[in-house]
Amino acid sequence: MHSHIKLIKSAFLALSLLLTPFISVWGQGKPNSKVNGVQIGTITYSYRSLPDQSLEATLDYIVKSGISSVELMGGPVERYAGIPETKDAEAIREWRKNVSMDKFKAVKKLFKKRGVNIHILKLGNPNWSDEEIDYAFKAAKAVGAKGISMEISEETAKKMAPFADKHKMYVILHNHGQPGRPGFSFDKILAHGDRLMLNFDVGHYFGATGDNPVNVLNRLHHRIVSIHVKDKTGPKHRDPDKNRPFGEGETPLSDIFQAIKSNKWPIYCDVELEYNIPSGSDAVTEVGKCVDYLKNILK
């Protein structure tokens, strides 16, 4: 009798070991990078160093990094949707004006099935034709994004505000070092339209100004859809305004994340991997390290 029980236990153990990887894929395979109410994510630009830039590969990178919400670069999406492989601007313009949104809706489903939400689509340019700008908004809506992102400037704000109103979506403006320039004002730019929002790059802001980004968050959090997270040295450092692995720079990441957490601001916090990837590592590993670093801040 005892030998039968031992045999059954052994069989169950062997079966459980055999099924463990499948159970983890089915039951726990979907990533979750929301911690204490704060959504950590990444911009998929972080994976630019990897050889396969297809949409499917990009989605694999996101999931392997443990991330459940992203700012998605437009390139892989347009390739997935069948954009012509040509430098003929007119052919590309015609494709964008006439393409069906079915493939873009399929992108949303593909990502959702793997447990990843797309909160921003980085697609579009203020120099595009009106029809192409309309296309960018339609594509963003089809993939489930809140809007499209592009570089901040007053000219861009003026041009894009009417399109944001037309499509009832956001134009999400990203800063580099502009806040360090004399006369720069987020408020002046945002005043051009109610649907103009910020993708506030806290690393670039700190590297250019030395000011704590929490000051901007406190004042403009209602106009910030997302932040780009990087750890940089400040302007007074002996090697100023340089990207560092998380924890080795001077950006007050703990202040920033505690402010977002305690105020319950619905701001997406996206890792942008810009420091040099160490030998023997890769972008997926490094983005995962950045996510873990931020998760520890939020515990």
PyMOL commands that set and color helices and strands:
alter all, ss='L'
color gray80, all
select helices_A, chain A and resi 2-28+44-47+55-64+74-81+89-98+102-113+130-143+154-167+178-180+186-190+202-209+214-223+253-263+283-298
alter helices_A, ss='H'
color red, helices_A
select strands_A, chain A and resi 34-35+38-43+69-73+117-122+147-151+170-174+196-201+224-229+231-232+243-244+268-271
alter strands_A, ss='S'
color yellow, strands_A
deselect
rebuild
show_as cartoon
